[in-house]
Amino acid sequence: MGLHYDHTDGVEQQDVSSDFRRPGSPTGRKGHSPERILSRILTNLAGLFIRQGNINIHIFEENEPCSVGDGKGEPVDIYFRRLPALVRILTNPGLAVGETYVDGGWDIEETDLTCFLGYLLVNEAHIEAMPPVQLLNRLRDAASLVFHANNSLRSRKNASHHYDLGNDLYETFLDEEMVYSCAFFTDEAQSLEDAQKNKLETTLNRLQIESGMNVLDIGCGWGAMTREIARRDARAIGITLSDEQLILAEQRLPSEFRDLVSYRLQDYRDYAEQNPETYDRVVSVGMFEHVGRRHFAEYFKAIFAMLKPGGRALVHSIVKPNRSPTNAWIAKHVFPGGLIPRISDMTDSAEAAGLELPCQPFVHEGHQYAATLRHWRKRFNRNFGALDHERYDERFRRLWNFYLAASEAAFKSLGYQVAQLVIRKPE
């Protein structure tokens, strides 16, 4: 995937200036023109699907906006540049809301984007709860199990799609250690750096890391966890499917840790076959969301195989309360092959693989990740100007803003949480 995004799917390109501006009427005509009549029909149709929230839809400046929802909550105003963007959203909302935003088909005050997407997600959740939609989702899920298996080759391609965008991008918004997962805040005033340090320490304390242990980090990212393991005088190996992460993790490894830490570019299944009963501990943070439902059991069987008898593992993942498909826009443009599990998906798969649960999963409420995402989006926009705009253009900025805002909205509106599952291999 190239870094210059061009996902118009045949729709006429719009000017996507970084400065928010309300679009004017393309015709300058007032009264009851066919365009205005059609716009009223379309906005009224949108109101049939948006039952909750407080959204004002503007299509032509001379017309009064059409308000949809129940009027509860903060009001947000969305401005459409042309009617085709609204038509696309009404016919395929899961994919088109994001694509038309990136295309410049509609605009909104940036501070309102998370609130607006939260309204949409809540209404979508009510629609998905309807029996016919649930049946359709089950059929789609079954088809995905058959046709979209995350084998080693596909997993490598999926990881590259997101994590090989460029280390300079991630350095613009992550903390100094480059931890790309939920921070654990002790209070609202805590810095992102301190909250991520707290997450690393909490995770390793739960895993009971001791001096001299051999530890595997599945999905090691840029190496923050392995460096923290080395500070506890334990040996760590990190595996990843991202070339860019591997390069920077090795560059960031302090010389005093080079006898304790190393990295591999390898799939967890292949690595498990080569390293049976090697590790006292296994840690995996933010990796399970990429495994795919078909491979849940396979993932935990790999952990079982690599642990020594009596060894422990900790799996950290976003979790959701209900079984539902991955959003179409996220799956296409951000995280192909990903699926957020329920806690029961994790515990059931771990136990089926022969692993024990010495304690209940540790659950962190969604506001922790929502706060993390707000920090990331603020930093991304503040530092975007320093990036190479030949590689990260204005369309990319809009895509990344939409991704971060939609993720925050999911934690605020849909009951998403973060769980850490501690598991043990029997003696």
DRENFI-142213 format. One record per residue (C-alpha): z, y, x; residue in three letters. Coordinates in nm, 4 decimals, decimal comma, m for minus. Layout:
// DRENFI-142213
- Z Y X ala
...
//
This chain:
// DRENFI-142213
- 0,0000 0,0000 0,0000 met
- m0,0919 0,3429 0,1341 gly
- 0,1529 0,6286 0,1349 leu
- m0,0858 0,8692 m0,0362 his
- m0,0303 0,7766 m0,3998 tyr
- m0,3266 0,7883 m0,6365 asp
- m0,2317 0,6051 m0,9551 his
- m0,4397 0,7908 m1,2114 thr
- m0,6019 0,4809 m1,3642 asp
- m0,9040 0,6822 m1,4679 gly
- m0,7115 0,9834 m1,6002 val
- m0,8336 1,3247 m1,4938 glu
- m0,6342 1,4590 m1,1971 gln
- m0,3949 1,7423 m1,2648 gln
- m0,2580 2,0041 m1,0306 asp
- 0,0839 1,8734 m0,9299 val
- 0,2435 2,1770 m0,7708 ser
- 0,6036 2,1314 m0,6609 ser
- 0,6967 2,4482 m0,8539 asp
- 0,7834 2,3699 m1,2153 phe
- 0,5765 2,5687 m1,4600 arg
- 0,5159 2,5465 m1,8300 arg
- 0,1518 2,4713 m1,9041 pro
- m0,0349 2,7212 m2,1138 gly
- m0,2745 2,6417 m2,3947 ser
- m0,6001 2,5004 m2,2552 pro
- m0,7991 2,6633 m2,5358 thr
- m0,6116 2,9823 m2,6117 gly
- m0,6749 2,9195 m2,9816 arg
- m0,4103 2,9555 m3,2511 lys
- m0,3881 2,8282 m3,6041 gly
- m0,4789 2,4823 m3,7244 his
- m0,7316 2,3664 m3,4695 ser
- m0,7978 1,9913 m3,4470 pro
- m0,6089 1,9798 m3,1170 glu
- m0,2990 2,1331 m3,2731 arg
- m0,3113 1,9057 m3,5763 ile
- m0,3427 1,6029 m3,3487 leu
- m0,0570 1,7244 m3,1307 ser
- 0,1683 1,7504 m3,4367 arg
- 0,0723 1,3996 m3,5469 ile
- 0,1443 1,2573 m3,2027 leu
- 0,4803 1,4301 m3,1643 thr
- 0,5845 1,3155 m3,5110 asn
- 0,4835 0,9635 m3,4105 leu
- 0,7024 0,9927 m3,1009 ala
- 0,9920 1,0755 m3,3312 gly
- 0,9604 0,7332 m3,4947 leu
- 1,0532 0,5675 m3,1640 phe
- 1,3032 0,8221 m3,0323 ile
- 1,5990 0,8049 m3,2690 arg
- 1,8727 0,9140 m3,0277 gln
- 1,8852 1,2146 m2,7995 gly
- 1,7861 1,5787 m2,8107 asn
- 1,4278 1,6236 m2,6900 ile
- 1,1956 1,9191 m2,7558 asn
- 0,8296 1,8331 m2,7026 ile
- 0,5986 2,1244 m2,6152 his
- 0,2226 2,0845 m2,6091 ile
- 0,0893 2,4350 m2,6700 phe
- 0,2968 2,7422 m2,5896 glu
- 0,1922 2,9204 m2,9073 glu
- 0,3258 2,6365 m3,1248 asn
- 0,6875 2,5648 m3,2031 glu
- 0,8120 2,2569 m3,0172 pro
- 0,8631 1,9333 m3,2048 cys
- 1,2234 1,8128 m3,1770 ser
- 1,2887 1,4377 m3,1759 val
- 1,6084 1,2358 m3,1694 gly
- 1,9342 1,2877 m3,3544 asp
- 2,0095 1,6213 m3,1874 gly
- 2,3136 1,4847 m3,0051 lys
- 2,3557 1,5467 m2,6341 gly
- 2,2182 1,8073 m2,3967 glu
- 1,8812 1,9475 m2,5106 pro
- 1,5858 1,8876 m2,2790 val
- 1,2375 2,0382 m2,2997 asp
- 0,9307 1,8428 m2,1939 ile
- 0,5982 2,0226 m2,1502 tyr
- 0,2674 1,8358 m2,1828 phe
- m0,0378 1,9762 m2,0074 arg
- m0,2852 1,7752 m2,2140 arg
- m0,2700 1,5397 m2,5108 leu
- m0,4010 1,2264 m2,3293 pro
- m0,0722 1,1981 m2,1387 ala
- 0,1211 1,1761 m2,4660 leu
- m0,1299 0,9258 m2,6047 val
- m0,0823 0,7022 m2,3003 arg
- 0,2960 0,7188 m2,3347 ile
- 0,2854 0,6227 m2,7022 leu
- 0,0578 0,3266 m2,6358 thr
- 0,2315 0,1932 m2,3212 asn
- 0,5627 0,3748 m2,2627 pro
- 0,7143 0,1376 m2,0064 gly
- 0,4329 0,2083 m1,7616 leu
- 0,2880 0,5395 m1,8730 ala
- 0,5987 0,7618 m1,8769 val
- 0,6237 0,7358 m1,5004 gly
- 0,2512 0,7317 m1,4266 glu
- 0,1764 1,0411 m1,6334 thr
- 0,4654 1,2254 m1,4687 tyr
- 0,3360 1,1410 m1,1212 val
- m0,0154 1,2404 m1,2338 asp
- 0,1178 1,5803 m1,3449 gly
- 0,0492 1,5127 m1,7130 gly
- 0,3865 1,6536 m1,8159 trp
- 0,6649 1,8564 m1,6620 asp
- 1,0362 1,9110 m1,7051 ile
- 1,3052 2,1062 m1,5292 glu
- 1,4070 1,8815 m1,2409 glu
- 1,7744 1,9072 m1,3353 thr
- 1,6895 1,7631 m1,6807 asp
- 1,4871 1,4646 m1,5599 leu
- 1,7756 1,2159 m1,5453 thr
- 1,9022 1,3197 m1,8891 cys
- 1,5557 1,2859 m2,0428 phe
- 1,4991 0,9427 m1,8911 leu
- 1,8437 0,8376 m2,0086 gly
- 1,7441 0,9229 m2,3668 tyr
- 1,4267 0,7172 m2,3302 leu
- 1,6124 0,4179 m2,1850 leu
- 1,8690 0,4152 m2,4643 val
- 1,5964 0,4194 m2,7291 asn
- 1,3999 0,1516 m2,5424 glu
- 1,7105 m0,0688 m2,5324 ala
- 1,7428 m0,0484 m2,9116 his
- 1,3780 m0,1475 m2,9522 ile
- 1,4173 m0,4386 m2,7099 glu
- 1,7142 m0,5647 m2,9116 ala
- 1,4841 m0,6309 m3,2090 met
- 1,4161 m1,0063 m3,2536 pro
- 1,0337 m0,9828 m3,2291 pro
- 1,0590 m0,7834 m2,9059 val
- 1,3173 m1,0255 m2,7669 gln
- 1,0803 m1,3130 m2,8365 leu
- 0,7944 m1,1293 m2,6632 leu
- 1,0153 m1,0599 m2,3615 asn
- 1,1095 m1,4276 m2,3377 arg
- 0,7430 m1,5224 m2,3378 leu
- 0,6710 m1,2645 m2,0664 arg
- 0,9665 m1,3926 m1,8652 asp
- 0,8408 m1,7497 m1,8905 ala
- 0,4934 m1,6428 m1,7809 ala
- 0,6391 m1,4528 m1,4871 ser
- 0,8225 m1,7650 m1,3698 leu
- 0,4914 m1,9499 m1,3593 val
- 0,2526 m1,6877 m1,2243 phe
- 0,4700 m1,4572 m1,0099 his
- 0,6815 m1,6827 m0,7911 ala
- 0,8391 m1,5054 m0,4937 asn
- 0,7389 m1,7505 m0,2232 asn
- 0,7761 m1,6504 0,1423 ser
- 0,4349 m1,4792 0,1579 leu
- 0,4762 m1,2845 m0,1659 arg
- 0,8330 m1,1865 m0,0763 ser
- 0,7104 m1,0440 0,2550 arg
- 0,4408 m0,8443 0,0770 lys
- 0,6864 m0,7164 m0,1848 asn
- 0,9381 m0,6091 0,0789 ala
- 0,6703 m0,4264 0,2769 ser
- 0,5601 m0,2373 m0,0372 his
- 0,8918 m0,0521 m0,0462 his
- 1,0740 m0,0857 0,2835 tyr
- 0,7793 m0,0273 0,5169 asp
- 0,6938 0,3138 0,3729 leu
- 0,8294 0,4727 0,6888 gly
- 1,1685 0,5104 0,8525 asn
- 1,1252 0,8886 0,8594 asp
- 1,1306 0,8848 0,4789 leu
- 1,4602 0,6998 0,4543 tyr
- 1,6174 0,9145 0,7226 glu
- 1,5669 1,2183 0,4962 thr
- 1,8142 1,1008 0,2297 phe
- 2,0351 0,8141 0,3499 leu
- 2,3679 0,8560 0,5301 asp
- 2,3886 0,8500 0,9082 glu
- 2,4275 0,4702 0,9189 glu
- 2,1297 0,4331 0,6771 met
- 2,2966 0,2218 0,4079 val
- 2,0506 0,1773 0,1183 tyr
- 2,2880 0,0462 m0,1494 ser
- 2,5734 0,1681 m0,3677 cys
- 2,8428 0,3714 m0,1954 ala
- 3,2075 0,3170 m0,2931 phe
- 3,3561 0,6612 m0,3658 phe
- 3,7313 0,7083 m0,3762 thr
- 3,6929 1,0504 m0,5425 asp
- 3,4166 1,2900 m0,6452 glu
- 3,4658 1,5126 m0,3411 ala
- 3,4154 1,2322 m0,0894 gln
- 3,1046 1,2625 0,1278 ser
- 2,8258 1,0070 0,1100 leu
- 2,8944 0,9120 0,4734 glu
- 3,2615 0,8362 0,4054 asp
- 3,1831 0,6518 0,0815 ala
- 2,9307 0,4276 0,2564 gln
- 3,1767 0,3592 0,5373 lys
- 3,4291 0,2640 0,2698 asn
- 3,1757 0,0235 0,1178 lys
- 3,1100 m0,1475 0,4519 leu
- 3,4807 m0,1855 0,5281 glu
- 3,5630 m0,3061 0,1756 thr
- 3,2843 m0,5628 0,1862 thr
- 3,3895 m0,7108 0,5196 leu
- 3,7569 m0,7126 0,4194 asn
- 3,6698 m0,9132 0,1088 arg
- 3,4730 m1,1519 0,3257 leu
- 3,7693 m1,1864 0,5656 gln
- 3,5700 m1,1333 0,8844 ile
- 3,7689 m1,2307 1,1949 glu
- 3,7097 m1,1965 1,5680 ser
- 3,4808 m1,4617 1,7149 gly
- 3,3125 m1,5584 1,3874 met
- 2,9390 m1,6157 1,3490 asn
- 2,8043 m1,4050 1,0611 val
- 2,4584 m1,3900 0,9010 leu
- 2,3364 m1,0780 0,7168 asp
- 2,0540 m1,1644 0,4731 ile
- 1,8473 m0,8530 0,4083 gly
- 2,0101 m0,6558 0,6892 cys
- 1,8247 m0,3289 0,6294 gly
- 1,8590 m0,0916 0,9238 trp
- 2,1563 m0,2807 1,0673 gly
- 2,4606 m0,0880 0,9414 ala
- 2,6479 m0,4017 0,8318 met
- 2,5745 m0,5930 1,1527 thr
- 2,7001 m0,3018 1,3616 arg
- 3,0206 m0,2953 1,1572 glu
- 3,0607 m0,6713 1,2075 ile
- 3,0263 m0,6238 1,5840 ala
- 3,3017 m0,3608 1,5755 arg
- 3,5269 m0,6428 1,4511 arg
- 3,4347 m0,8479 1,7579 asp
- 3,2293 m1,0992 1,5581 ala
- 2,8736 m1,2140 1,6282 arg
- 2,6050 m1,1157 1,3762 ala
- 2,2420 m1,1987 1,3142 ile
- 2,0462 m0,9899 1,0657 gly
- 1,7291 m1,1115 0,8969 ile
- 1,4775 m0,8912 0,7165 thr
- 1,1202 m0,8998 0,5880 leu
- 1,0518 m0,5373 0,6835 ser
- 0,8825 m0,4570 1,0150 asp
- 1,0023 m0,0972 0,9989 glu
- 1,3635 m0,1950 0,9365 gln
- 1,3563 m0,4448 1,2227 leu
- 1,2239 m0,1843 1,4665 ile
- 1,4849 0,0783 1,3792 leu
- 1,7744 m0,1693 1,3578 ala
- 1,7020 m0,2784 1,7147 glu
- 1,6672 0,0821 1,8311 gln
- 1,9984 0,1810 1,6710 arg
- 2,1943 m0,1078 1,8198 leu
- 2,4435 0,0303 2,0770 pro
- 2,4252 m0,1267 2,4216 ser
- 2,7822 m0,2554 2,3935 glu
- 2,6824 m0,4675 2,0916 phe
- 2,3706 m0,6290 2,2354 arg
- 2,5561 m0,9487 2,3256 asp
- 2,6944 m0,9708 1,9709 leu
- 2,4044 m0,8702 1,7445 val
- 2,0395 m0,9715 1,7110 ser
- 1,7708 m0,9492 1,4422 tyr
- 1,4941 m1,1700 1,3062 arg
- 1,1872 m1,1015 1,0915 leu
- 1,2126 m1,4087 0,8703 gln
- 1,2471 m1,5280 0,5116 asp
- 1,5938 m1,6575 0,4189 tyr
- 1,4533 m1,9968 0,3117 arg
- 1,2741 m2,0575 0,6387 asp
- 1,5769 m1,9426 0,8332 tyr
- 1,8054 m2,1780 0,6389 ala
- 1,5951 m2,4805 0,7313 glu
- 1,6381 m2,3992 1,1004 gln
- 2,0106 m2,3136 1,0964 asn
- 2,2120 m2,5664 0,8915 pro
- 2,5918 m2,5246 0,8950 glu
- 2,5707 m2,2470 1,1539 thr
- 2,7753 m1,9637 1,0039 tyr
- 3,1385 m1,8959 0,9252 asp
- 3,0344 m1,6131 0,6960 arg
- 2,7181 m1,4922 0,5187 val
- 2,6819 m1,1424 0,3734 val
- 2,3935 m1,0139 0,1631 ser
- 2,3936 m0,6601 0,0225 val
- 2,1153 m0,5353 m0,2064 gly
- 1,8965 m0,8394 m0,1455 met
- 1,9561 m1,0535 m0,4541 phe
- 1,7693 m0,8064 m0,6787 glu
- 1,4505 m0,9045 m0,4890 his
- 1,4915 m1,2820 m0,5181 val
- 1,3418 m1,3335 m0,8663 gly
- 1,4844 m1,5472 m1,1469 arg
- 1,2882 m1,8552 m1,0480 arg
- 1,4548 m1,8546 m0,7054 his
- 1,8201 m1,7827 m0,7938 phe
- 1,9279 m2,1439 m0,7344 ala
- 1,7112 m2,1683 m0,4226 glu
- 1,8802 m1,8609 m0,2771 tyr
- 2,2313 m1,9993 m0,3196 phe
- 2,1247 m2,3413 m0,1908 lys
- 2,0059 m2,1685 0,1261 ala
- 2,3455 m2,0011 0,1631 ile
- 2,5183 m2,3364 0,1036 phe
- 2,3055 m2,4970 0,3751 ala
- 2,3794 m2,2299 0,6365 met
- 2,7562 m2,2111 0,5832 leu
- 2,9941 m2,4290 0,7777 lys
- 3,2315 m2,6349 0,5584 pro
- 3,4969 m2,3938 0,4355 gly
- 3,2745 m2,0951 0,5127 gly
- 3,2426 m1,7994 0,2781 arg
- 2,9666 m1,5687 0,1612 ala
- 2,9552 m1,2378 m0,0235 leu
- 2,6542 m1,1434 m0,2365 val
- 2,6347 m0,7796 m0,3483 his
- 2,3928 m0,6955 m0,6296 ser
- 2,3193 m0,4550 m0,9099 ile
- 2,3932 m0,6321 m1,2391 val
- 2,3094 m0,5558 m1,6011 lys
- 2,4832 m0,6624 m1,9220 pro
- 2,1837 m0,8222 m2,0929 asn
- 1,8854 m1,0292 m1,9956 arg
- 1,5814 m0,8023 m2,0035 ser
- 1,2562 m0,7663 m1,8092 pro
- 1,2096 m0,5305 m1,5196 thr
- 1,0637 m0,1962 m1,6241 asn
- 0,6854 m0,2109 m1,5867 ala
- 0,6608 0,1122 m1,3850 trp
- 0,9353 0,0058 m1,1427 ile
- 0,7742 m0,3365 m1,0997 ala
- 0,4298 m0,1891 m1,0278 lys
- 0,5089 0,1131 m0,8136 his
- 0,8544 0,0687 m0,6583 val
- 0,9974 m0,2853 m0,6459 phe
- 0,7331 m0,5516 m0,7167 pro
- 0,8833 m0,8934 m0,7782 gly
- 1,2327 m0,7575 m0,8394 gly
- 1,4721 m0,8533 m1,1184 leu
- 1,8263 m0,7287 m1,1780 ile
- 2,0500 m1,0239 m1,2746 pro
- 2,3514 m1,0590 m1,4997 arg
- 2,6803 m1,1562 m1,3345 ile
- 2,6542 m1,4942 m1,5080 ser
- 2,3137 m1,5496 m1,3434 asp
- 2,4829 m1,5174 m1,0068 met
- 2,7931 m1,7269 m1,0784 thr
- 2,6036 m2,0040 m1,2581 asp
- 2,3448 m2,0324 m0,9800 ser
- 2,6115 m2,0332 m0,7088 ala
- 2,8113 m2,3082 m0,8764 glu
- 2,4964 m2,5117 m0,9419 ala
- 2,4291 m2,4989 m0,5662 ala
- 2,7716 m2,6541 m0,4980 gly
- 2,9549 m2,3344 m0,4024 leu
- 3,3047 m2,2494 m0,5256 glu
- 3,4323 m1,9179 m0,6601 leu
- 3,7733 m1,8528 m0,4996 pro
- 3,8144 m1,5332 m0,7041 cys
- 3,6535 m1,3429 m0,9885 gln
- 3,3563 m1,1186 m0,8964 pro
- 3,4465 m0,7673 m0,7887 phe
- 3,2820 m0,5233 m1,0296 val
- 3,2166 m0,1553 m0,9577 his
- 3,1312 0,0666 m1,2529 glu
- 2,7930 0,2346 m1,2791 gly
- 2,9180 0,5852 m1,2006 his
- 2,9517 0,4797 m0,8360 gln
- 2,5808 0,4089 m0,8003 tyr
- 2,4874 0,7060 m1,0207 ala
- 2,6751 0,9311 m0,7773 ala
- 2,5032 0,7626 m0,4816 thr
- 2,1610 0,8231 m0,6364 leu
- 2,2413 1,1891 m0,7035 arg
- 2,3265 1,2339 m0,3364 his
- 2,0023 1,0630 m0,2352 trp
- 1,7809 1,2690 m0,4660 arg
- 1,9418 1,5969 m0,3606 lys
- 1,8941 1,5108 0,0066 arg
- 1,5395 1,3889 m0,0473 phe
- 1,4302 1,7135 m0,2108 asn
- 1,6190 1,9281 0,0386 arg
- 1,4544 1,7554 0,3363 asn
- 1,1130 1,6770 0,1877 phe
- 0,9529 1,9766 0,3574 gly
- 1,0203 1,8242 0,6999 ala
- 0,8105 1,5135 0,6241 leu
- 0,4444 1,4725 0,7151 asp
- 0,2668 1,5751 0,3948 his
- m0,0484 1,3963 0,4983 glu
- 0,1529 1,0759 0,4493 arg
- 0,3995 1,1894 0,1815 tyr
- 0,2144 1,4234 m0,0491 asp
- 0,3233 1,6027 m0,3661 glu
- 0,2414 1,3019 m0,5799 arg
- 0,4708 1,0949 m0,3615 phe
- 0,7480 1,3521 m0,4098 arg
- 0,7130 1,3244 m0,7861 arg
- 0,7044 0,9446 m0,7723 leu
- 1,0222 0,9309 m0,5613 trp
- 1,1995 1,1824 m0,7840 asn
- 1,1110 0,9792 m1,0905 phe
- 1,2333 0,6557 m0,9282 tyr
- 1,5676 0,8034 m0,8208 leu
- 1,6236 0,9842 m1,1525 ala
- 1,5332 0,6762 m1,3590 ala
- 1,7681 0,4607 m1,1517 ser
- 2,0529 0,7065 m1,2033 glu
- 1,9790 0,7133 m1,5761 ala
- 2,0002 0,3337 m1,5953 ala
- 2,3516 0,3365 m1,4506 phe
- 2,4611 0,6211 m1,6760 lys
- 2,3008 0,5001 m1,9998 ser
- 2,2495 0,1220 m1,9925 leu
- 2,5748 m0,0129 m1,8564 gly
- 2,4375 m0,1186 m1,5173 tyr
- 2,7075 m0,2017 m1,2618 gln
- 2,7437 m0,3382 m0,9086 val
- 2,9041 m0,6770 m0,8466 ala
- 3,0220 m0,8472 m0,5294 gln
- 3,0422 m1,2229 m0,5639 leu
- 3,2578 m1,4071 m0,3090 val
- 3,1728 m1,7762 m0,2789 ile
- 3,2946 m2,0635 m0,0619 arg
- 3,1488 m2,3899 0,0640 lys
- 3,3898 m2,6794 0,0066 pro
- 3,5576 m2,8367 0,3108 glu
//
